[in-house]
Amino acid sequence: MKLIWWALGLFVGTILYGALSCWLLFTTLWDITSALLLFVLSAAAFLLAIIGYRNFRSIFGKIGGWLLGTGSFLLAGFFLLFLLLKPVALTLGGVKHITASESPDGYYTVNFIYFDAGATGTFGIRGELDGPLWFTKRVYYEQRVTEVDVIWKNDNTIVINGHSMNLQKGEVFGTAQENE
């Protein structure tokens, strides 16, 4: 019986972590999503639901266990599909790492990525600030440019293609947050 509660906790935790990741990406531009972590959590929930399913005697318990197992299986399949298709999608979309620039004190690292959507979109440069673990934050986004010129004014202020941003204050350029 305890295994089902662990499975339910992992399943709900995976959904909440995914929702938090989406919310943070759209409101603060921090990307904390790790598809591998979400896959492992949902696969663990699936395995625990399957193992714990045998302990139920009532019809309601069996239906709940079956729904939890099916839901966590579908969630794990979605994240596995995402993990397998992400490298393919990145090569088709014309995404290429250009360079990385580190602040003079070594506290900030900004990676610059060239993107080209081909006939379906535009091309340009985006800059992503490295955060803890696998977290990143988009601090620079400019369309229709192919080169990046980076100058650090001091430990916190970066000038990218003539656009100055203080990273300590959370300033960004070319993103939805810039207009707020």
VMD Tcl script that builds the backbone (N, CA, C; Angstrom):
set m [mol new atoms 540]
animate dup $m
set s [atomselect $m all]
$s set {name element resname resid chain x y z} {
  {N N MET 1 A 0.818 -1.202 0.000}
  {CA C MET 1 A 0.000 0.000 0.000}
  {C C MET 1 A 0.856 1.258 0.000}
  {N N LYS 2 A 1.995 1.210 0.720}
  {CA C LYS 2 A 2.873 2.372 0.775}
  {C C LYS 2 A 3.479 2.686 -0.585}
  {N N LEU 3 A 3.698 1.666 -1.408}
  {CA C LEU 3 A 4.289 1.906 -2.727}
  {C C LEU 3 A 3.389 2.772 -3.602}
  {N N ILE 4 A 2.088 2.560 -3.496}
  {CA C ILE 4 A 1.156 3.369 -4.292}
  {C C ILE 4 A 1.229 4.833 -3.866}
  {N N TRP 5 A 1.358 5.076 -2.564}
  {CA C TRP 5 A 1.459 6.455 -2.105}
  {C C TRP 5 A 2.756 7.096 -2.590}
  {N N TRP 6 A 3.847 6.335 -2.609}
  {CA C TRP 6 A 5.103 6.841 -3.169}
  {C C TRP 6 A 4.938 7.117 -4.666}
  {N N ALA 7 A 4.270 6.214 -5.359}
  {CA C ALA 7 A 4.038 6.406 -6.796}
  {C C ALA 7 A 3.194 7.650 -7.042}
  {N N LEU 8 A 2.157 7.821 -6.241}
  {CA C LEU 8 A 1.303 9.002 -6.386}
  {C C LEU 8 A 2.094 10.275 -6.098}
  {N N GLY 9 A 2.921 10.238 -5.077}
  {CA C GLY 9 A 3.754 11.398 -4.755}
  {C C GLY 9 A 4.719 11.744 -5.877}
  {N N LEU 10 A 5.365 10.729 -6.453}
  {CA C LEU 10 A 6.279 10.971 -7.568}
  {C C LEU 10 A 5.540 11.493 -8.798}
  {N N PHE 11 A 4.374 10.934 -9.062}
  {CA C PHE 11 A 3.579 11.364 -10.211}
  {C C PHE 11 A 3.153 12.829 -10.067}
  {N N VAL 12 A 2.606 13.164 -8.914}
  {CA C VAL 12 A 2.176 14.549 -8.670}
  {C C VAL 12 A 3.389 15.483 -8.638}
  {N N GLY 13 A 4.478 15.039 -8.037}
  {CA C GLY 13 A 5.701 15.846 -8.005}
  {C C GLY 13 A 6.243 16.127 -9.393}
  {N N THR 14 A 6.195 15.131 -10.266}
  {CA C THR 14 A 6.657 15.316 -11.638}
  {C C THR 14 A 5.798 16.344 -12.367}
  {N N ILE 15 A 4.503 16.248 -12.195}
  {CA C ILE 15 A 3.609 17.211 -12.843}
  {C C ILE 15 A 3.827 18.617 -12.279}
  {N N LEU 16 A 3.969 18.739 -10.966}
  {CA C LEU 16 A 4.202 20.051 -10.359}
  {C C LEU 16 A 5.546 20.643 -10.784}
  {N N TYR 17 A 6.591 19.806 -10.845}
  {CA C TYR 17 A 7.902 20.289 -11.284}
  {C C TYR 17 A 7.847 20.760 -12.741}
  {N N GLY 18 A 7.153 20.024 -13.587}
  {CA C GLY 18 A 6.990 20.443 -14.980}
  {C C GLY 18 A 6.213 21.743 -15.100}
  {N N ALA 19 A 5.156 21.891 -14.290}
  {CA C ALA 19 A 4.367 23.128 -14.305}
  {C C ALA 19 A 5.191 24.302 -13.787}
  {N N LEU 20 A 5.954 24.079 -12.721}
  {CA C LEU 20 A 6.826 25.127 -12.196}
  {C C LEU 20 A 7.857 25.540 -13.240}
  {N N SER 21 A 8.420 24.570 -13.947}
  {CA C SER 21 A 9.400 24.862 -14.987}
  {C C SER 21 A 8.806 25.743 -16.079}
  {N N CYS 22 A 7.597 25.404 -16.517}
  {CA C CYS 22 A 6.929 26.211 -17.553}
  {C C CYS 22 A 6.635 27.611 -17.041}
  {N N TRP 23 A 6.143 27.722 -15.821}
  {CA C TRP 23 A 5.826 29.025 -15.257}
  {C C TRP 23 A 7.076 29.890 -15.136}
  {N N LEU 24 A 8.175 29.315 -14.637}
  {CA C LEU 24 A 9.413 30.076 -14.496}
  {C C LEU 24 A 9.964 30.495 -15.852}
  {N N LEU 25 A 9.873 29.640 -16.839}
  {CA C LEU 25 A 10.381 29.978 -18.166}
  {C C LEU 25 A 9.640 31.164 -18.753}
  {N N PHE 26 A 8.330 31.212 -18.564}
  {CA C PHE 26 A 7.547 32.291 -19.160}
  {C C PHE 26 A 7.538 33.568 -18.330}
  {N N THR 27 A 7.775 33.486 -17.027}
  {CA C THR 27 A 7.716 34.690 -16.197}
  {C C THR 27 A 9.083 35.259 -15.849}
  {N N THR 28 A 10.091 34.403 -15.675}
  {CA C THR 28 A 11.407 34.905 -15.274}
  {C C THR 28 A 12.492 34.589 -16.284}
  {N N LEU 29 A 12.176 33.843 -17.321}
  {CA C LEU 29 A 13.111 33.400 -18.360}
  {C C LEU 29 A 14.125 32.383 -17.863}
  {N N TRP 30 A 13.987 31.883 -16.630}
  {CA C TRP 30 A 14.861 30.819 -16.140}
  {C C TRP 30 A 14.328 29.484 -16.633}
  {N N ASP 31 A 15.185 28.693 -17.240}
  {CA C ASP 31 A 14.810 27.367 -17.715}
  {C C ASP 31 A 15.401 26.347 -16.753}
  {N N ILE 32 A 14.553 25.708 -15.935}
  {CA C ILE 32 A 15.042 24.742 -14.951}
  {C C ILE 32 A 14.665 23.312 -15.336}
  {N N THR 33 A 14.113 23.150 -16.532}
  {CA C THR 33 A 13.621 21.845 -16.936}
  {C C THR 33 A 14.771 20.905 -17.272}
  {N N SER 34 A 14.705 19.723 -16.730}
  {CA C SER 34 A 15.594 18.644 -17.114}
  {C C SER 34 A 14.702 17.479 -17.524}
  {N N ALA 35 A 14.619 17.230 -18.819}
  {CA C ALA 35 A 13.750 16.163 -19.308}
  {C C ALA 35 A 14.192 14.807 -18.763}
  {N N LEU 36 A 15.478 14.637 -18.561}
  {CA C LEU 36 A 15.969 13.374 -18.013}
  {C C LEU 36 A 15.461 13.172 -16.585}
  {N N LEU 37 A 15.501 14.215 -15.768}
  {CA C LEU 37 A 14.994 14.116 -14.399}
  {C C LEU 37 A 13.491 13.833 -14.400}
  {N N LEU 38 A 12.746 14.524 -15.257}
  {CA C LEU 38 A 11.307 14.291 -15.332}
  {C C LEU 38 A 10.997 12.873 -15.803}
  {N N PHE 39 A 11.795 12.351 -16.740}
  {CA C PHE 39 A 11.608 10.972 -17.196}
  {C C PHE 39 A 11.868 9.982 -16.070}
  {N N VAL 40 A 12.949 10.173 -15.329}
  {CA C VAL 40 A 13.291 9.253 -14.240}
  {C C VAL 40 A 12.204 9.264 -13.167}
  {N N LEU 41 A 11.714 10.457 -12.812}
  {CA C LEU 41 A 10.655 10.545 -11.796}
  {C C LEU 41 A 9.378 9.846 -12.250}
  {N N SER 42 A 8.970 10.088 -13.487}
  {CA C SER 42 A 7.723 9.469 -13.964}
  {C C SER 42 A 7.895 7.961 -14.181}
  {N N ALA 43 A 9.072 7.512 -14.606}
  {CA C ALA 43 A 9.310 6.072 -14.754}
  {C C ALA 43 A 9.315 5.384 -13.389}
  {N N ALA 44 A 9.882 6.045 -12.384}
  {CA C ALA 44 A 9.869 5.486 -11.034}
  {C C ALA 44 A 8.436 5.402 -10.510}
  {N N ALA 45 A 7.631 6.424 -10.794}
  {CA C ALA 45 A 6.224 6.388 -10.384}
  {C C ALA 45 A 5.504 5.230 -11.064}
  {N N PHE 46 A 5.803 4.996 -12.329}
  {CA C PHE 46 A 5.184 3.881 -13.054}
  {C C PHE 46 A 5.562 2.543 -12.434}
  {N N LEU 47 A 6.849 2.347 -12.173}
  {CA C LEU 47 A 7.300 1.080 -11.593}
  {C C LEU 47 A 6.703 0.842 -10.204}
  {N N LEU 48 A 6.665 1.893 -9.382}
  {CA C LEU 48 A 6.070 1.740 -8.056}
  {C C LEU 48 A 4.573 1.463 -8.140}
  {N N ALA 49 A 3.881 2.077 -9.103}
  {CA C ALA 49 A 2.444 1.827 -9.267}
  {C C ALA 49 A 2.188 0.388 -9.695}
  {N N ILE 50 A 3.029 -0.139 -10.578}
  {CA C ILE 50 A 2.864 -1.525 -11.036}
  {C C ILE 50 A 3.127 -2.501 -9.892}
  {N N ILE 51 A 4.189 -2.260 -9.126}
  {CA C ILE 51 A 4.507 -3.150 -8.011}
  {C C ILE 51 A 3.437 -3.068 -6.929}
  {N N GLY 52 A 2.971 -1.847 -6.621}
  {CA C GLY 52 A 1.980 -1.669 -5.567}
  {C C GLY 52 A 0.576 -2.056 -5.965}
  {N N TYR 53 A 0.307 -2.223 -7.248}
  {CA C TYR 53 A -1.030 -2.571 -7.741}
  {C C TYR 53 A -1.525 -3.904 -7.173}
  {N N ARG 54 A -0.614 -4.827 -6.976}
  {CA C ARG 54 A -0.985 -6.169 -6.487}
  {C C ARG 54 A -1.550 -6.158 -5.077}
  {N N ASN 55 A -1.243 -5.098 -4.285}
  {CA C ASN 55 A -1.675 -5.061 -2.888}
  {C C ASN 55 A -3.120 -4.626 -2.715}
  {N N PHE 56 A -3.751 -4.151 -3.748}
  {CA C PHE 56 A -5.127 -3.671 -3.621}
  {C C PHE 56 A -6.110 -4.826 -3.726}
  {N N ARG 57 A -7.093 -4.806 -2.835}
  {CA C ARG 57 A -8.141 -5.819 -2.846}
  {C C ARG 57 A -9.466 -5.248 -3.347}
  {N N SER 58 A -9.713 -3.963 -3.093}
  {CA C SER 58 A -10.994 -3.366 -3.484}
  {C C SER 58 A -10.967 -2.931 -4.949}
  {N N ILE 59 A -12.130 -2.822 -5.537}
  {CA C ILE 59 A -12.237 -2.411 -6.932}
  {C C ILE 59 A -11.786 -0.964 -7.113}
  {N N PHE 60 A -12.083 -0.104 -6.121}
  {CA C PHE 60 A -11.669 1.295 -6.215}
  {C C PHE 60 A -10.147 1.419 -6.148}
  {N N GLY 61 A -9.522 0.625 -5.319}
  {CA C GLY 61 A -8.069 0.622 -5.236}
  {C C GLY 61 A -7.435 0.143 -6.520}
  {N N LYS 62 A -8.018 -0.903 -7.118}
  {CA C LYS 62 A -7.473 -1.414 -8.378}
  {C C LYS 62 A -7.646 -0.402 -9.511}
  {N N ILE 63 A -8.795 0.271 -9.551}
  {CA C ILE 63 A -9.014 1.291 -10.591}
  {C C ILE 63 A -8.047 2.459 -10.398}
  {N N GLY 64 A -7.883 2.906 -9.146}
  {CA C GLY 64 A -6.936 3.987 -8.865}
  {C C GLY 64 A -5.510 3.613 -9.216}
  {N N GLY 65 A -5.103 2.392 -8.873}
  {CA C GLY 65 A -3.764 1.921 -9.223}
  {C C GLY 65 A -3.566 1.819 -10.719}
  {N N TRP 66 A -4.611 1.355 -11.410}
  {CA C TRP 66 A -4.526 1.246 -12.862}
  {C C TRP 66 A -4.412 2.629 -13.499}
  {N N LEU 67 A -5.207 3.589 -13.032}
  {CA C LEU 67 A -5.141 4.959 -13.572}
  {C C LEU 67 A -3.785 5.602 -13.287}
  {N N LEU 68 A -3.259 5.404 -12.095}
  {CA C LEU 68 A -1.953 5.952 -11.745}
  {C C LEU 68 A -0.859 5.321 -12.608}
  {N N GLY 69 A -0.913 4.002 -12.794}
  {CA C GLY 69 A 0.075 3.331 -13.644}
  {C C GLY 69 A 0.000 3.804 -15.085}
  {N N THR 70 A -1.219 3.940 -15.602}
  {CA C THR 70 A -1.385 4.399 -16.985}
  {C C THR 70 A -0.913 5.837 -17.145}
  {N N GLY 71 A -1.298 6.704 -16.210}
  {CA C GLY 71 A -0.889 8.108 -16.290}
  {C C GLY 71 A 0.614 8.277 -16.213}
  {N N SER 72 A 1.254 7.572 -15.286}
  {CA C SER 72 A 2.708 7.697 -15.159}
  {C C SER 72 A 3.420 7.060 -16.345}
  {N N PHE 73 A 2.840 5.999 -16.928}
  {CA C PHE 73 A 3.429 5.397 -18.130}
  {C C PHE 73 A 3.381 6.381 -19.304}
  {N N LEU 74 A 2.243 7.041 -19.482}
  {CA C LEU 74 A 2.115 8.020 -20.569}
  {C C LEU 74 A 3.047 9.214 -20.355}
  {N N LEU 75 A 3.159 9.659 -19.113}
  {CA C LEU 75 A 4.052 10.772 -18.802}
  {C C LEU 75 A 5.511 10.388 -19.064}
  {N N ALA 76 A 5.902 9.187 -18.637}
  {CA C ALA 76 A 7.273 8.723 -18.886}
  {C C ALA 76 A 7.527 8.580 -20.385}
  {N N GLY 77 A 6.535 8.087 -21.128}
  {CA C GLY 77 A 6.686 7.961 -22.578}
  {C C GLY 77 A 6.844 9.310 -23.246}
  {N N PHE 78 A 6.110 10.312 -22.791}
  {CA C PHE 78 A 6.229 11.662 -23.351}
  {C C PHE 78 A 7.634 12.213 -23.138}
  {N N PHE 79 A 8.163 12.085 -21.915}
  {CA C PHE 79 A 9.497 12.609 -21.639}
  {C C PHE 79 A 10.578 11.805 -22.350}
  {N N LEU 80 A 10.393 10.505 -22.504}
  {CA C LEU 80 A 11.349 9.698 -23.255}
  {C C LEU 80 A 11.355 10.114 -24.724}
  {N N LEU 81 A 10.196 10.328 -25.278}
  {CA C LEU 81 A 10.101 10.797 -26.656}
  {C C LEU 81 A 10.784 12.156 -26.817}
  {N N PHE 82 A 10.569 13.041 -25.855}
  {CA C PHE 82 A 11.225 14.343 -25.880}
  {C C PHE 82 A 12.741 14.189 -25.833}
  {N N LEU 83 A 13.240 13.308 -24.948}
  {CA C LEU 83 A 14.687 13.088 -24.845}
  {C C LEU 83 A 15.272 12.548 -26.152}
  {N N LEU 84 A 14.548 11.640 -26.800}
  {CA C LEU 84 A 15.051 11.031 -28.028}
  {C C LEU 84 A 14.978 11.966 -29.228}
  {N N LEU 85 A 13.961 12.819 -29.268}
  {CA C LEU 85 A 13.783 13.690 -30.422}
  {C C LEU 85 A 14.490 15.038 -30.302}
  {N N LYS 86 A 14.875 15.438 -29.096}
  {CA C LYS 86 A 15.516 16.733 -28.914}
  {C C LYS 86 A 16.812 16.881 -29.721}
  {N N PRO 87 A 17.726 15.899 -29.704}
  {CA C PRO 87 A 18.937 16.057 -30.525}
  {C C PRO 87 A 18.631 16.164 -32.021}
  {N N VAL 88 A 17.628 15.437 -32.480}
  {CA C VAL 88 A 17.254 15.499 -33.896}
  {C C VAL 88 A 16.691 16.876 -34.226}
  {N N ALA 89 A 15.829 17.402 -33.368}
  {CA C ALA 89 A 15.213 18.705 -33.608}
  {C C ALA 89 A 16.259 19.818 -33.593}
  {N N LEU 90 A 17.254 19.706 -32.728}
  {CA C LEU 90 A 18.283 20.744 -32.670}
  {C C LEU 90 A 19.138 20.766 -33.932}
  {N N THR 91 A 19.410 19.608 -34.522}
  {CA C THR 91 A 20.218 19.590 -35.736}
  {C C THR 91 A 19.420 20.058 -36.945}
  {N N LEU 92 A 18.117 19.805 -36.956}
  {CA C LEU 92 A 17.295 20.243 -38.079}
  {C C LEU 92 A 17.031 21.743 -38.036}
  {N N GLY 93 A 16.973 22.315 -36.862}
  {CA C GLY 93 A 16.632 23.720 -36.725}
  {C C GLY 93 A 17.775 24.671 -36.966}
  {N N GLY 94 A 18.959 24.194 -37.212}
  {CA C GLY 94 A 20.083 25.083 -37.470}
  {C C GLY 94 A 20.553 25.811 -36.227}
  {N N VAL 95 A 20.671 25.101 -35.107}
  {CA C VAL 95 A 21.147 25.690 -33.865}
  {C C VAL 95 A 22.634 25.366 -33.726}
  {N N LYS 96 A 23.445 26.415 -33.469}
  {CA C LYS 96 A 24.882 26.204 -33.360}
  {C C LYS 96 A 25.450 27.079 -32.250}
  {N N HIS 97 A 26.220 26.464 -31.362}
  {CA C HIS 97 A 26.880 27.215 -30.289}
  {C C HIS 97 A 28.006 28.032 -30.910}
  {N N ILE 98 A 27.989 29.350 -30.678}
  {CA C ILE 98 A 29.008 30.226 -31.264}
  {C C ILE 98 A 30.196 30.370 -30.323}
  {N N THR 99 A 29.913 30.897 -29.133}
  {CA C THR 99 A 30.984 31.150 -28.182}
  {C C THR 99 A 30.398 31.273 -26.782}
  {N N ALA 100 A 31.271 31.307 -25.812}
  {CA C ALA 100 A 30.881 31.566 -24.430}
  {C C ALA 100 A 31.769 32.688 -23.910}
  {N N SER 101 A 31.196 33.553 -23.095}
  {CA C SER 101 A 31.949 34.665 -22.532}
  {C C SER 101 A 31.784 34.664 -21.026}
  {N N GLU 102 A 32.896 34.762 -20.330}
  {CA C GLU 102 A 32.891 34.726 -18.875}
  {C C GLU 102 A 33.214 36.110 -18.342}
  {N N SER 103 A 32.535 36.513 -17.263}
  {CA C SER 103 A 32.786 37.821 -16.651}
  {C C SER 103 A 34.207 37.859 -16.092}
  {N N PRO 104 A 34.767 39.059 -15.912}
  {CA C PRO 104 A 36.146 39.166 -15.405}
  {C C PRO 104 A 36.384 38.444 -14.083}
  {N N ASP 105 A 35.364 38.425 -13.203}
  {CA C ASP 105 A 35.545 37.729 -11.929}
  {C C ASP 105 A 35.172 36.250 -12.010}
  {N N GLY 106 A 34.676 35.792 -13.176}
  {CA C GLY 106 A 34.331 34.388 -13.375}
  {C C GLY 106 A 32.992 33.980 -12.806}
  {N N TYR 107 A 32.193 34.944 -12.315}
  {CA C TYR 107 A 30.913 34.622 -11.695}
  {C C TYR 107 A 29.836 34.320 -12.728}
  {N N TYR 108 A 29.817 35.068 -13.824}
  {CA C TYR 108 A 28.805 34.890 -14.863}
  {C C TYR 108 A 29.426 34.266 -16.105}
  {N N THR 109 A 28.670 33.365 -16.743}
  {CA C THR 109 A 29.053 32.816 -18.041}
  {C C THR 109 A 27.833 32.901 -18.949}
  {N N VAL 110 A 28.002 33.541 -20.101}
  {CA C VAL 110 A 26.924 33.681 -21.067}
  {C C VAL 110 A 27.316 32.902 -22.321}
  {N N ASN 111 A 26.467 31.946 -22.705}
  {CA C ASN 111 A 26.672 31.164 -23.925}
  {C C ASN 111 A 25.873 31.799 -25.053}
  {N N PHE 112 A 26.500 31.937 -26.223}
  {CA C PHE 112 A 25.824 32.530 -27.369}
  {C C PHE 112 A 25.547 31.458 -28.406}
  {N N ILE 113 A 24.301 31.431 -28.865}
  {CA C ILE 113 A 23.831 30.391 -29.765}
  {C C ILE 113 A 23.221 31.041 -30.997}
  {N N TYR 114 A 23.650 30.578 -32.159}
  {CA C TYR 114 A 23.065 31.035 -33.421}
  {C C TYR 114 A 21.905 30.101 -33.746}
  {N N PHE 115 A 20.770 30.671 -34.132}
  {CA C PHE 115 A 19.615 29.857 -34.516}
  {C C PHE 115 A 19.141 30.291 -35.894}
  {N N ASP 116 A 18.660 29.328 -36.660}
  {CA C ASP 116 A 18.117 29.593 -37.986}
  {C C ASP 116 A 16.939 28.655 -38.196}
  {N N ALA 117 A 15.744 29.226 -38.259}
  {CA C ALA 117 A 14.536 28.430 -38.419}
  {C C ALA 117 A 14.249 28.108 -39.881}
  {N N GLY 118 A 15.075 28.563 -40.774}
  {CA C GLY 118 A 14.885 28.262 -42.197}
  {C C GLY 118 A 13.692 28.998 -42.764}
  {N N ALA 119 A 12.946 28.323 -43.608}
  {CA C ALA 119 A 11.813 28.946 -44.284}
  {C C ALA 119 A 10.641 29.217 -43.349}
  {N N THR 120 A 10.628 28.586 -42.196}
  {CA C THR 120 A 9.491 28.753 -41.291}
  {C C THR 120 A 9.672 29.897 -40.305}
  {N N GLY 121 A 10.814 30.530 -40.290}
  {CA C GLY 121 A 11.053 31.592 -39.319}
  {C C GLY 121 A 12.225 32.445 -39.695}
  {N N THR 122 A 12.915 32.911 -38.688}
  {CA C THR 122 A 14.024 33.825 -38.904}
  {C C THR 122 A 15.313 33.249 -38.309}
  {N N PHE 123 A 16.362 34.037 -38.349}
  {CA C PHE 123 A 17.641 33.631 -37.786}
  {C C PHE 123 A 18.088 34.708 -36.807}
  {N N GLY 124 A 19.082 34.392 -35.991}
  {CA C GLY 124 A 19.596 35.372 -35.052}
  {C C GLY 124 A 20.482 34.747 -34.004}
  {N N ILE 125 A 20.704 35.523 -32.941}
  {CA C ILE 125 A 21.585 35.123 -31.848}
  {C C ILE 125 A 20.801 35.206 -30.546}
  {N N ARG 126 A 21.016 34.238 -29.666}
  {CA C ARG 126 A 20.481 34.326 -28.317}
  {C C ARG 126 A 21.621 34.059 -27.335}
  {N N GLY 127 A 21.545 34.735 -26.198}
  {CA C GLY 127 A 22.532 34.565 -25.141}
  {C C GLY 127 A 21.875 33.987 -23.913}
  {N N GLU 128 A 22.459 32.930 -23.362}
  {CA C GLU 128 A 21.889 32.252 -22.197}
  {C C GLU 128 A 22.893 32.280 -21.052}
  {N N LEU 129 A 22.423 32.788 -19.928}
  {CA C LEU 129 A 23.241 32.874 -18.724}
  {C C LEU 129 A 23.205 31.531 -18.007}
  {N N ASP 130 A 24.378 30.998 -17.672}
  {CA C ASP 130 A 24.450 29.745 -16.921}
  {C C ASP 130 A 24.038 29.989 -15.482}
  {N N GLY 131 A 23.235 29.075 -14.959}
  {CA C GLY 131 A 22.816 29.135 -13.565}
  {C C GLY 131 A 23.293 27.890 -12.845}
  {N N PRO 132 A 22.760 27.634 -11.663}
  {CA C PRO 132 A 23.153 26.428 -10.938}
  {C C PRO 132 A 22.601 25.172 -11.623}
  {N N LEU 133 A 23.272 24.065 -11.450}
  {CA C LEU 133 A 22.905 22.781 -12.032}
  {C C LEU 133 A 22.759 22.924 -13.543}
  {N N TRP 134 A 21.608 22.605 -14.106}
  {CA C TRP 134 A 21.374 22.702 -15.550}
  {C C TRP 134 A 20.528 23.920 -15.895}
  {N N PHE 135 A 20.314 24.822 -14.942}
  {CA C PHE 135 A 19.435 25.960 -15.153}
  {C C PHE 135 A 20.101 26.992 -16.056}
  {N N THR 136 A 19.305 27.619 -16.923}
  {CA C THR 136 A 19.786 28.698 -17.777}
  {C C THR 136 A 18.750 29.813 -17.807}
  {N N LYS 137 A 19.200 31.020 -18.156}
  {CA C LYS 137 A 18.297 32.155 -18.295}
  {C C LYS 137 A 18.661 32.891 -19.581}
  {N N ARG 138 A 17.655 33.138 -20.405}
  {CA C ARG 138 A 17.889 33.874 -21.650}
  {C C ARG 138 A 18.001 35.359 -21.309}
  {N N VAL 139 A 19.170 35.937 -21.582}
  {CA C VAL 139 A 19.400 37.352 -21.284}
  {C C VAL 139 A 19.521 38.192 -22.548}
  {N N TYR 140 A 19.704 37.551 -23.696}
  {CA C TYR 140 A 19.880 38.301 -24.941}
  {C C TYR 140 A 19.208 37.537 -26.073}
  {N N TYR 141 A 18.463 38.265 -26.903}
  {CA C TYR 141 A 17.799 37.658 -28.052}
  {C C TYR 141 A 17.677 38.725 -29.128}
  {N N GLU 142 A 18.307 38.490 -30.260}
  {CA C GLU 142 A 18.226 39.448 -31.363}
  {C C GLU 142 A 18.107 38.691 -32.675}
  {N N GLN 143 A 17.131 39.089 -33.459}
  {CA C GLN 143 A 16.893 38.451 -34.749}
  {C C GLN 143 A 17.679 39.168 -35.844}
  {N N ARG 144 A 17.940 38.417 -36.914}
  {CA C ARG 144 A 18.583 38.914 -38.122}
  {C C ARG 144 A 20.002 39.441 -37.900}
  {N N VAL 145 A 20.731 38.833 -36.993}
  {CA C VAL 145 A 22.158 39.089 -36.816}
  {C C VAL 145 A 22.879 37.754 -36.873}
  {N N THR 146 A 24.102 37.782 -37.363}
  {CA C THR 146 A 24.863 36.537 -37.495}
  {C C THR 146 A 26.123 36.517 -36.640}
  {N N GLU 147 A 26.543 37.685 -36.150}
  {CA C GLU 147 A 27.760 37.750 -35.349}
  {C C GLU 147 A 27.460 38.384 -34.004}
  {N N VAL 148 A 28.311 38.089 -33.055}
  {CA C VAL 148 A 28.136 38.637 -31.716}
  {C C VAL 148 A 29.445 39.291 -31.281}
  {N N ASP 149 A 29.324 40.515 -30.747}
  {CA C ASP 149 A 30.464 41.255 -30.225}
  {C C ASP 149 A 30.216 41.469 -28.735}
  {N N VAL 150 A 31.088 40.924 -27.893}
  {CA C VAL 150 A 30.879 40.934 -26.444}
  {C C VAL 150 A 31.994 41.706 -25.765}
  {N N ILE 151 A 31.582 42.646 -24.881}
  {CA C ILE 151 A 32.532 43.405 -24.077}
  {C C ILE 151 A 31.988 43.454 -22.652}
  {N N TRP 152 A 32.845 43.142 -21.690}
  {CA C TRP 152 A 32.459 43.252 -20.287}
  {C C TRP 152 A 32.934 44.601 -19.775}
  {N N LYS 153 A 32.008 45.468 -19.312}
  {CA C LYS 153 A 32.369 46.768 -18.723}
  {C C LYS 153 A 32.965 46.573 -17.338}
  {N N ASN 154 A 32.333 45.695 -16.557}
  {CA C ASN 154 A 32.821 45.350 -15.224}
  {C C ASN 154 A 32.370 43.928 -14.917}
  {N N ASP 155 A 32.403 43.536 -13.660}
  {CA C ASP 155 A 32.055 42.163 -13.296}
  {C C ASP 155 A 30.586 41.826 -13.525}
  {N N ASN 156 A 29.706 42.831 -13.572}
  {CA C ASN 156 A 28.271 42.591 -13.677}
  {C C ASN 156 A 27.639 43.100 -14.968}
  {N N THR 157 A 28.296 43.983 -15.686}
  {CA C THR 157 A 27.714 44.630 -16.856}
  {C C THR 157 A 28.366 44.110 -18.133}
  {N N ILE 158 A 27.511 43.641 -19.047}
  {CA C ILE 158 A 27.974 43.108 -20.320}
  {C C ILE 158 A 27.357 43.941 -21.444}
  {N N VAL 159 A 28.140 44.168 -22.497}
  {CA C VAL 159 A 27.653 44.863 -23.686}
  {C C VAL 159 A 27.706 43.859 -24.832}
  {N N ILE 160 A 26.521 43.557 -25.389}
  {CA C ILE 160 A 26.419 42.588 -26.478}
  {C C ILE 160 A 25.886 43.325 -27.698}
  {N N ASN 161 A 26.692 43.374 -28.746}
  {CA C ASN 161 A 26.313 44.066 -29.988}
  {C C ASN 161 A 25.781 45.470 -29.704}
  {N N GLY 162 A 26.404 46.177 -28.768}
  {CA C GLY 162 A 26.026 47.546 -28.450}
  {C C GLY 162 A 24.909 47.687 -27.438}
  {N N HIS 163 A 24.374 46.599 -26.925}
  {CA C HIS 163 A 23.285 46.634 -25.955}
  {C C HIS 163 A 23.836 46.282 -24.574}
  {N N SER 164 A 23.741 47.234 -23.638}
  {CA C SER 164 A 24.304 47.063 -22.309}
  {C C SER 164 A 23.267 46.470 -21.354}
  {N N MET 165 A 23.707 45.507 -20.531}
  {CA C MET 165 A 22.836 44.864 -19.548}
  {C C MET 165 A 23.606 44.637 -18.259}
  {N N ASN 166 A 22.962 44.953 -17.142}
  {CA C ASN 166 A 23.533 44.653 -15.838}
  {C C ASN 166 A 22.931 43.323 -15.379}
  {N N LEU 167 A 23.715 42.275 -15.375}
  {CA C LEU 167 A 23.219 40.942 -15.035}
  {C C LEU 167 A 22.855 40.821 -13.558}
  {N N GLN 168 A 23.522 41.592 -12.706}
  {CA C GLN 168 A 23.212 41.550 -11.280}
  {C C GLN 168 A 21.802 42.084 -11.016}
  {N N LYS 169 A 21.367 43.068 -11.816}
  {CA C LYS 169 A 20.020 43.633 -11.673}
  {C C LYS 169 A 18.983 42.839 -12.459}
  {N N GLY 170 A 19.410 41.827 -13.213}
  {CA C GLY 170 A 18.473 41.001 -13.973}
  {C C GLY 170 A 18.052 41.599 -15.304}
  {N N GLU 171 A 18.814 42.552 -15.825}
  {CA C GLU 171 A 18.455 43.175 -17.097}
  {C C GLU 171 A 18.650 42.204 -18.252}
  {N N VAL 172 A 17.760 42.290 -19.248}
  {CA C VAL 172 A 17.806 41.443 -20.433}
  {C C VAL 172 A 17.567 42.306 -21.656}
  {N N PHE 173 A 17.836 41.748 -22.855}
  {CA C PHE 173 A 17.591 42.465 -24.094}
  {C C PHE 173 A 16.904 41.538 -25.100}
  {N N GLY 174 A 15.864 42.051 -25.741}
  {CA C GLY 174 A 15.209 41.340 -26.831}
  {C C GLY 174 A 14.254 40.241 -26.409}
  {N N THR 175 A 13.890 40.201 -25.160}
  {CA C THR 175 A 12.981 39.173 -24.664}
  {C C THR 175 A 11.679 39.815 -24.232}
  {N N ALA 176 A 10.687 39.014 -23.934}
  {CA C ALA 176 A 9.378 39.524 -23.518}
  {C C ALA 176 A 9.491 40.306 -22.203}
  {N N GLN 177 A 10.424 39.947 -21.333}
  {CA C GLN 177 A 10.554 40.632 -20.056}
  {C C GLN 177 A 11.084 42.041 -20.222}
  {N N GLU 178 A 11.801 42.305 -21.294}
  {CA C GLU 178 A 12.367 43.630 -21.511}
  {C C GLU 178 A 11.273 44.691 -21.615}
  {N N ASN 179 A 10.116 44.329 -22.143}
  {CA C ASN 179 A 9.031 45.281 -22.352}
  {C C ASN 179 A 8.182 45.510 -21.117}
  {N N GLU 180 A 8.403 44.769 -20.047}
  {CA C GLU 180 A 7.582 44.906 -18.845}
  {C C GLU 180 A 8.029 46.088 -18.004}
}
mol reanalyze $m
mol bondsrecalc $m
mol representation Tube
mol addrep $m
